[in-house]
Amino acid sequence: MVDSKRVPLKPSARDSARLGLGEVDTVAPGMIHARFIGRIRLEHIEPLMTAGDQMLAENDRLLVVIDADDVHAYDTEVRKVFQGWIRDRRSRLEGIWVLYRSPLLKMGLGLINAATNGAVRGFSDPGEFDTAVADATARARAGEFRSASAVH
């Protein structure tokens, strides 16, 4: 006899990665870090843009660091919306640094870069990315991106 009660299955890490996951953390004043895996959808990039706007309200400059090494795809609207966000804030962005492995993501970053006057710096080498992020973190913690008028 088959039990008529069904228990919903929790998604496995593999299934979740295919759907896409994202997280955003504040590293230091003027610097945020995001990590995406799987397929990036608009709902994943929106918290990054919100965190970036909050950080820009308190700091002169913003560096966005994105670990997208495990991204295999993104929705087209993500590129368009993120590209517009970058373009509108370009004068206050220290940069957008992205670690990637996917050729598709590399192509998308190239499109964003062309439309934002070189705001994006892509990294295909995790070691180079980690070194650059460590150096930038030290600069951000030293107050390099913070406004002189910001409250400490």
C-alpha positions in Angstrom: 0.0 0.0 0.0 1.3 3.5 -0.9 1.1 6.2 1.6 -0.9 9.1 0.3 1.0 11.7 2.3 3.8 13.3 0.3 6.8 14.9 1.9 8.3 17.7 -0.2 11.9 17.1 -1.0 14.4 19.6 0.1 16.5 20.8 -2.9 19.9 19.2 -3.1 23.0 21.4 -3.5 23.2 20.3 -7.1 19.6 21.3 -7.8 20.0 24.6 -6.0 23.1 25.4 -7.9 21.3 24.8 -11.2 18.6 27.2 -10.1 21.1 29.7 -8.8 22.1 31.0 -5.4 23.5 34.3 -4.3 24.7 36.0 -1.2 26.1 39.5 -0.4 28.3 40.6 2.5 29.8 43.9 3.6 33.6 43.5 3.8 34.6 47.0 4.9 33.4 50.6 4.4 33.1 51.0 0.6 33.5 47.3 -0.3 31.0 44.6 -0.7 31.5 40.9 -1.7 28.9 38.8 -3.5 29.0 35.1 -4.3 26.9 33.5 -7.0 26.5 29.9 -8.1 24.5 28.2 -10.8 22.2 30.4 -12.9 22.0 34.1 -11.8 18.5 35.5 -11.9 17.3 39.0 -11.2 16.3 38.1 -7.7 20.0 37.3 -7.0 21.4 40.5 -8.3 18.9 42.9 -6.7 20.3 42.4 -3.2 23.8 43.3 -4.5 22.5 46.5 -6.1 20.6 47.4 -2.9 23.7 46.8 -0.7 25.7 48.8 -3.2 23.3 51.8 -3.0 23.4 51.6 0.8 27.2 51.5 0.8 27.3 54.5 -1.6 25.1 56.5 0.8 27.9 56.3 3.4 31.0 56.2 1.3 32.6 58.2 -1.5 33.5 55.1 -3.6 32.4 51.5 -3.9 34.3 48.4 -4.9 32.1 45.4 -5.7 33.8 42.0 -5.6 31.9 39.1 -7.1 32.9 35.4 -6.9 31.1 33.9 -9.9 33.5 31.0 -10.4 30.6 28.5 -10.1 28.2 30.4 -12.3 27.2 28.5 -15.5 24.5 30.9 -16.8 22.6 34.1 -16.2 19.3 35.5 -17.4 19.7 38.2 -20.0 17.7 40.7 -17.9 20.4 40.3 -15.2 23.1 41.7 -17.5 20.9 44.5 -18.7 19.7 45.6 -15.2 23.2 45.3 -13.7 24.8 47.1 -16.6 22.3 50.0 -16.1 23.0 50.1 -12.4 26.8 50.3 -13.0 26.4 52.9 -15.7 24.3 55.1 -13.4 26.9 54.9 -10.6 30.1 54.7 -12.7 31.6 57.9 -11.4 31.5 56.6 -7.8 32.5 53.0 -8.5 36.1 51.9 -7.7 35.2 48.9 -9.9 33.4 45.7 -10.3 35.7 42.7 -10.0 34.4 39.3 -11.1 36.0 35.9 -10.8 34.6 33.7 -13.5 35.2 30.4 -15.2 32.4 30.2 -17.7 33.0 31.4 -21.3 29.4 32.6 -21.3 30.0 34.8 -18.3 33.2 36.1 -19.8 31.2 37.2 -22.8 28.6 38.9 -20.7 31.3 40.8 -18.7 32.7 42.0 -22.0 29.3 43.4 -23.0 28.9 45.1 -19.6 32.4 46.5 -19.8 31.8 48.0 -23.3 28.7 49.8 -22.1 30.2 51.0 -18.8 33.5 52.5 -19.9 35.6 49.6 -18.5 34.0 49.4 -15.0 34.5 45.6 -14.9 37.7 43.7 -14.2 37.4 40.0 -14.9 39.6 37.4 -13.2 40.0 33.9 -14.5 42.7 33.0 -12.0 41.4 32.4 -8.5 44.8 33.1 -7.0 45.1 36.5 -8.7 41.6 37.3 -7.7 42.3 36.4 -4.0 45.4 38.5 -3.9 43.7 41.5 -5.4 40.7 41.2 -3.1 43.0 40.9 0.0 44.9 44.1 -1.1 41.6 45.9 -1.7 40.2 44.8 1.6 43.2 46.3 3.4 42.7 49.5 1.6 39.0 49.6 2.3 39.6 48.9 6.0 42.1 51.7 6.1 39.3 54.0 5.0 40.3 54.6 1.4 36.8 54.5 0.1 35.1 56.2 3.0 34.0 59.8 3.0 35.8 62.3 5.2 32.4 63.4 6.4 31.1 59.9 7.1 30.4 59.1 10.7 32.8 56.4 12.1 
